[in-house]
Amino acid sequence: MISVIYKLKTCLVLILLSSLLASGCTAKASQKTEQASPAERKTKTQQHKFQTRAQAKPAQKLLTINAKSAFKLISTNKNNSNFIIIDVRTPTEYAEGHIKNCRLINFYSLDFKTKLDKLDKNKEYLVYCRSGFRSDQAVQIMEQLNFKKIYNLSGGIIAWKNSELPLQR
């Protein structure tokens, strides 16, 4: 009985492999086998090189960074008017402590997306919340609104506090 089941399984596997091989050969046979002129080959090669370079270095408009990297970023951009910190927590959470010089835009406010849309999309933004969940959603909205450069503080203000970084009250 066991040998019959084993033989049936073996046959089934062989049939599946045969059908996969046959479909692969059929697909290759159906492709056109045209000869391209040297000029066409050169153009295709140049296009491929261009596409490869473009794919190798995608524009990174959204970066998720940890608390210590965020602190360094803030320090580096201390006098940069094109760098904005956004706290997307509630006013109550904000009052408990926030990163110095941040703007409060409550994620739960009815006009949250409208407030984001009014911001200058060419500036750089560091966005944070309590744990990283709301800021993750906020930066996704900002991406949809075509902001150029966005940093998301991974772990939010909790990670900031755990790294013993300064807060303002």
Secondary structure, 3 states (H helix, E strand, C coil): CHHHHHHHHHHHHHHHHHHHHHHHHHHHHHCCCCCCCHHHHHHHHHHHHHHHHHHHCCCCCEEEECHHHHHHHHHHCCCCCCEEEEECCCHHHHHCCECCCEEECCCCCCCHHHHHHCCCCCCEEEEECCCCHHHHHHHHHHHHCCCCEEEEECCHHHHHHHCCCCCEC
